[in-house]
Amino acid sequence: TGPATQPLYTALTAAMPAKQGDAEGFRERLKGFGMTPTQDPEVLWNFEKFLIGRDGRVAARFAPTTEPGDPALVAAIEAELAK
C-alpha cells in the first residue's frame, strides 16, 4: 500500500475500488489492535480477494473477512465460470 504499491495492486484497485463484504468491521478490529487501517481503494489486509474474469478484467473484489466458502464469493466465481 502507499507509494510503494506494486503495479499489479495499483491496477487491481483502480479497476475495482470498492470491496464486497465487511471491510468496515475489519477496519474497526484493526483499530482495536492500535493499527491504522488503509482506506479504499487501498488493499485493507492480507486475504483480500480479487476475482479476475476470463477476459482479464476484475470481476469482483472481496474484503479480507470474506471466507472462501462465502455464498457471495462462490456465486461470483460460478457466474464468471459460466461465461
WOMO-V474721 format. One record per backbone hydrogen bond with DSSP energy under -1.0 kcal/mol. NH is the residue of the N-H (numbers start at 1). CO is the residue of the C=O. E is the energy in kcal/mol with one decimal. If there is no record, write none. Layout:
BEGIN
NH|CO|E ; NH|CO|E
END
This chain:
BEGIN
5|2|-1.6 ; 10|6|-1.9 ; 11|7|-2.4 ; 12|8|-2.6 ; 13|9|-2.5 ; 14|10|-1.7 ; 15|11|-2.1 ; 16|12|-1.7 ; 20|61|-2.3 ; 23|21|-1.6 ; 26|22|-1.5 ; 27|23|-2.4 ; 28|24|-2.1 ; 29|25|-1.7 ; 30|26|-2.3 ; 31|27|-2.3 ; 32|28|-1.8 ; 34|31|-2.0 ; 35|30|-2.3 ; 42|39|-1.9 ; 48|45|-1.1 ; 49|62|-2.1 ; 51|60|-2.8 ; 53|57|-2.9 ; 56|53|-2.2 ; 59|51|-3.2 ; 60|51|-1.3 ; 62|49|-3.0 ; 63|20|-3.2 ; 66|63|-1.9 ; 70|67|-2.0 ; 74|70|-2.8 ; 75|71|-2.4 ; 76|72|-2.0 ; 77|73|-2.4 ; 78|74|-2.8 ; 79|75|-2.4 ; 80|76|-2.0 ; 81|77|-2.5 ; 82|78|-1.7
END
